[in-house]
Amino acid sequence: MRQSFWEKRLAVTMLVSVAIYLLLPWYVLAWLSNRNHAIGEFLNEPYRVALFNAITVAGPRPFDWLNLDVNAFWNYWAFGQGAHIALVLPPLAFAGLVWLVGFDLIASLIQKPFEPYGSARYATAGEERRYRKRSKTALIAGARSGSKFYYYDGPEHLLTVAPTRSGKGTCVIVPNLLKIDRSVVVIDPKGENAQVTARHRETFGPVFVLDPFNVSGLHNCSYNPLAGLDPDDPNFVDDAATLAAALIVTNPHSRDQHFDDAARALMRGLIMLVVAAEPEERRNLVTLREYLTYPKEKFANLLKIMASTKDADGAIASAANVHAGKNEREAAAILSTAQEQTSFLDSPQLRKTLKSSDLDFSTLKKTTASVYIVLPQSRLESHGRWIRLLVTRALQDVERTRARPNAQILFLLDEFASIGDMPVIKTAVGLMAGYGLQLWAFLQNWGQLEELYQRGAHTFAANAGVFQAFNVNDELTARYVSELSGDTTRFNTNNDFVGRKLLTPEEAMHLGNDKMFLKFKGTRPIIAHKLPYFKSRRFRGLYDTSDFH
């Protein structure tokens, strides 16, 4: 296929060259020489010398073979009409060369390149230009050179895949916290983001640090996830169910989710009972944990109280009756599941932050506020449900608040996998833009996303407005990045076309510590740079020191 294509192209080029640059210029130049004998003599002299030398060297034998008179040949080409033909040969040769190059160039511009295996390529400077526009609310998606960046100002969620200690905080999260004039909710496992950016974030609006274990060393605020629930609210039952789903985490690979589902139903009823029946100072998760750890007889009496409660249109009584209707062994297993999954509520430090509230997440829509959720890395697995609760309540409150923010509220979810599969986030991703929300999820590798969402992982990533990957160190992530880069066509040493990925898995794993794979939705990929905030002159004087840098 390749040879046929190029042969046809060469044939067309030569035919047109002969027609235009041989016939027409020859006629024009020959006519000019005939009209002006002096010009003809001047131009012909070099050719007569060259022709004489050629005949002298060749001798008469070739002319004898062709049955030509050597003297007649000399007279015709040196002094006759042939001289005027000869004088146009060098211009014709030059013009032909220009035509060949020019025609090939024009054809390459007009004709679509022959790329049988794919046409993937990196974005051109012109294609990148739209992502160089800076605004107060635009997110930094990667560095170009110096302190220049690529920006994203779209509504879709963002996804970053990079291993631990690869610069997610210093090159992505902190630069954005120092720049954007938008409300933010930040999961901050090490407390570093709060240490570095909290002071500067106060120039935009109020700052709240939820840090029960005092990792950041900053003032710790309190938040009671049950504080916003109202028994008279039509959404009361559904809100309680959403909080129960945040507390009871289901293993996505479990074949039998019966006990998790039943524990979630029981938890929903108990949450509603706490809010509807307890005095205000006891309407918190500490009381809920107290219910779950009652002795057997006392818990049975609690179920009787629930069964007689008419609040929440009978939903509380319904939850009690369903649980009481289980056989003793099954009911004990359900209660045990609920107890096990809420054991993190026994932490004295965490309980202090759950009894009252210093903030209302609806503030995020009313003003530019910043909320840092700080939990030590070592407690993410055991206490991750606390983060799930806070994120769930934040999404609920922001969704319910009718005021529209000046810019989308950004949820920076570092260690996204640690909070587990959250139905509220799956739903929110598709509806976030309508509620003024934007999610930025950070994962250590592609396998974590597949673990969370199975077949939905590719959909989650494909719908992202921005995808970043850097310091890739596992084959699964490298293969995904390679697939995302696309197929391209290359010309090999055997003069043939071959297909390959624009970025192979091996190349994805060896981009270098200072580079990242960056792709904006609907555009070609970019190999961008990583620039730590402390190396950028743009952020000088804006950040504080941390315990980590």
Long-range contacts (C-beta under 8 A, 24 or more apart in sequence): 1-116, 2-114, 2-495, 2-496, 2-497, 5-114, 9-104, 9-107, 13-99, 13-100, 13-103, 13-104, 16-99, 16-103, 17-96, 17-99, 17-100, 17-103, 20-99, 21-92, 21-95, 21-96, 21-99, 22-92, 22-96, 25-88, 25-91, 25-92, 25-95, 26-85, 26-88, 26-92, 29-84, 29-87, 29-88, 29-91, 30-81, 30-84, 30-85, 30-88, 33-83, 33-84, 33-87, 34-84, 40-83, 40-84, 40-87, 43-87, 44-78, 44-79, 44-83, 44-84, 44-86, 44-87, 47-77, 47-78, 47-83, 47-86, 47-87, 48-78, 48-79, 48-83, 51-77, 51-78, 51-86, 52-78, 114-489, 114-497, 115-488, 115-489, 115-497, 116-489, 116-497, 116-499, 117-487, 117-488, 117-489, 117-497, 117-498, 117-499, 117-500, 118-486, 118-487, 118-488, 118-489, 118-499, 119-488, 119-489, 120-485, 120-486, 120-487, 120-488, 120-501, 120-502, 120-524, 121-488, 121-502, 121-524, 122-502, 122-524, 122-525, 122-526, 122-527, 123-523, 123-524, 123-525, 123-526, 124-524, 127-523, 127-524, 128-526, 131-520, 131-523, 136-180, 136-181, 136-407, 137-180, 137-181, 137-182, 137-406, 137-407, 137-408, 138-180, 139-176, 139-180, 139-410, 139-440, 139-466, 140-172, 140-175, 140-176, 140-179, 141-466, 141-468, 141-518, 141-520, 141-528, 142-468, 142-516, 142-518, 142-526, 142-528, 142-529, 142-530, 143-171, 143-528, 143-529, 143-530, 143-531, 143-536, 144-528, 144-529, 145-529, 146-537, 147-531, 147-536, 147-537, 147-538, 149-175, 149-531, 150-518, 150-526, 150-528, 152-465, 152-466, 152-520, 154-465, 154-466, 154-521, 155-408, 155-432, 155-433, 155-438, 155-465, 156-433, 156-438, 156-463, 156-464, 156-465, 156-466, 156-521, 157-429, 157-432, 157-438, 157-439, 157-440, 157-441, 157-463, 157-464, 157-465, 158-438, 158-439, 158-440, 158-441, 158-464, 158-465, 158-466, 158-467, 158-468, 159-440, 159-441, 159-443, 159-449, 159-460, 159-461, 159-464, 159-466, 159-467, 159-468, 160-440, 160-441, 160-442, 160-443, 160-467, 160-468, 160-469, 161-443, 161-444, 161-445, 161-446, 161-449, 161-467, 161-468, 161-469, 161-472, 161-477, 161-481, 162-442, 162-443, 162-444, 162-468, 162-469, 162-470, 162-471, 162-472, 162-516, 163-444, 163-445, 163-471, 163-472, 163-473, 163-474, 164-444, 166-470, 166-471, 167-470, 167-471, 167-530, 167-532, 168-414, 168-442, 169-193, 169-414, 170-532, 170-533, 170-534, 170-549, 171-530, 171-531, 171-532, 171-533, 172-442, 172-468, 173-412, 173-414, 173-442, 174-533, 174-543, 175-531, 175-533, 175-536, 175-539, 176-410, 176-412, 177-201, 177-370, 177-412, 178-533, 178-539, 178-542, 178-543, 180-407, 180-410, 181-368, 181-407, 182-368, 182-405, 182-406, 182-407, 182-408, 182-409, 182-410, 183-364, 183-365, 183-367, 183-368, 183-369, 183-370, 183-405, 183-407, 183-409, 183-410, 184-370, 184-371, 184-409, 184-410, 184-411, 184-412, 185-361, 185-364, 185-371, 185-373, 185-391, 185-394, 185-409, 185-410, 185-411, 185-412, 186-370, 186-371, 186-372, 186-373, 186-412, 186-414, 187-373, 187-375, 187-387, 187-391, 187-412, 187-413, 187-414, 187-415, 187-416, 187-419, 188-216, 188-372, 188-373, 188-374, 188-414, 189-374, 189-375, 189-376, 189-377, 189-380, 189-414, 189-415, 189-418, 190-215, 190-374, 190-376, 190-377, 190-548, 191-215, 191-216, 191-217, 191-218, 191-372, 191-374, 191-547, 192-216, 192-546, 192-547, 192-548, 192-549, 193-372, 193-414, 194-218, 194-372, 194-374, 195-544, 195-545, 195-546, 195-547, 196-533, 196-543, 196-544, 196-545, 196-546, 196-549, 197-543, 197-544, 198-370, 198-372, 198-544, 199-544, 200-542, 200-543, 200-544, 201-370, 204-368, 204-370, 205-367, 205-368, 205-369, 205-370, 206-363, 206-367, 206-369, 206-370, 207-369, 207-370, 207-371, 207-372, 208-358, 208-359, 208-369, 208-370, 208-371, 208-372, 209-371, 209-372, 209-374, 210-353, 210-371, 210-372, 210-373, 210-374, 210-390, 211-372, 211-374, 212-347, 212-349, 212-350, 212-352, 212-353, 212-375, 212-386, 213-349, 213-374, 213-375, 213-376, 213-379, 214-349, 215-374, 215-375, 215-376, 216-372, 216-374, 217-547, 220-353, 221-353, 221-358, 221-359, 222-352, 222-353, 222-354, 222-355, 222-356, 222-357, 222-358, 223-353, 223-354, 223-357, 223-358, 223-359, 223-390, 223-393, 224-283, 224-284, 224-285, 224-354, 224-355, 224-356, 224-357, 225-285, 225-354, 225-389, 225-390, 225-392, 225-393, 226-271, 226-274, 226-275, 226-283, 226-284, 226-285, 226-288, 227-283, 227-284, 227-356, 227-357, 228-360, 228-393, 228-396, 228-397, 229-271, 229-275, 229-283, 230-275, 231-272, 231-275, 231-276, 231-311, 231-312, 235-400, 236-272, 236-275, 236-312, 237-268, 237-272, 237-312, 237-313, 237-315, 239-396, 240-268, 240-271, 240-272, 240-275, 240-312, 241-268, 242-392, 242-396, 242-424, 243-268, 243-271, 243-389, 243-392, 243-393, 244-268, 244-271, 245-392, 245-422, 245-423, 245-424, 246-385, 246-388, 246-389, 246-391, 246-392, 246-422, 246-424, 247-341, 247-342, 247-385, 247-388, 247-389, 248-337, 248-338, 248-341, 249-341, 249-384, 249-385, 249-388, 249-420, 249-421, 250-421, 252-421, 252-451, 252-452, 252-454, 259-333, 259-334, 259-337, 260-337, 262-323, 262-326, 262-330, 262-334, 262-337, 263-334, 263-335, 263-337, 263-338, 263-341, 265-319, 265-322, 265-323, 266-319, 266-322, 266-323, 266-334, 266-335, 266-338, 267-338, 267-342, 268-315, 268-319, 269-306, 269-315, 269-316, 269-318, 269-319, 269-320, 269-323, 270-306, 270-319, 272-311, 272-312, 272-315, 272-316, 272-319, 273-302, 273-305, 273-306, 273-309, 273-316, 276-309, 276-311, 276-312, 276-316, 277-305, 277-309, 277-311, 281-355, 284-354, 284-355, 284-356, 285-342, 285-345, 285-354, 285-389, 286-345, 286-351, 286-354, 286-355, 288-342, 288-345, 289-342, 289-345, 289-346, 292-335, 292-338, 292-339, 292-342, 293-339, 299-335, 341-385, 342-385, 344-382, 344-383, 344-385, 344-386, 347-383, 350-383, 350-386, 360-397, 361-393, 361-394, 361-396, 361-397, 361-398, 362-397, 362-398, 362-400, 362-401, 364-394, 364-397, 364-398, 364-405, 364-409, 365-398, 365-401, 365-403, 365-404, 365-405, 365-409, 365-436, 366-401, 366-403, 368-406, 377-415, 380-415, 380-418, 381-418, 384-418, 384-419, 384-420, 387-418, 387-419, 388-419, 388-420, 388-422, 391-419, 391-422, 391-424, 391-425, 392-422, 392-424, 395-424, 395-425, 395-428, 395-437, 396-424, 398-435, 398-436, 398-437, 399-428, 399-435, 399-437, 404-436, 405-436, 408-432, 408-433, 408-436, 408-437, 408-438, 409-436, 409-437, 409-438, 410-438, 410-440, 411-437, 411-438, 411-439, 411-440, 412-440, 412-442, 413-439, 413-440, 413-441, 413-442, 414-442, 415-442, 416-441, 416-442, 416-443, 416-448, 416-452, 417-443, 417-444, 417-448, 417-449, 417-451, 417-452, 420-452, 421-452, 421-453, 426-453, 426-456, 429-460, 429-463, 430-463, 445-473, 445-474, 445-476, 445-477, 446-474, 446-476, 446-477, 446-480, 447-474, 447-476, 447-477, 450-476, 463-521, 464-521, 465-520, 465-521, 466-518, 466-519, 466-520, 466-521, 467-517, 467-518, 467-519, 468-516, 468-517, 468-518, 469-508, 469-516, 469-517, 470-511, 470-515, 470-516, 470-517, 470-530, 471-513, 472-508, 472-509, 472-511, 472-517, 473-509, 475-505, 475-509, 477-508, 478-505, 478-506, 478-508, 478-509, 479-505, 481-505, 481-508, 481-517, 482-507, 482-508, 484-517, 484-519, 484-525, 485-517, 485-525, 486-525
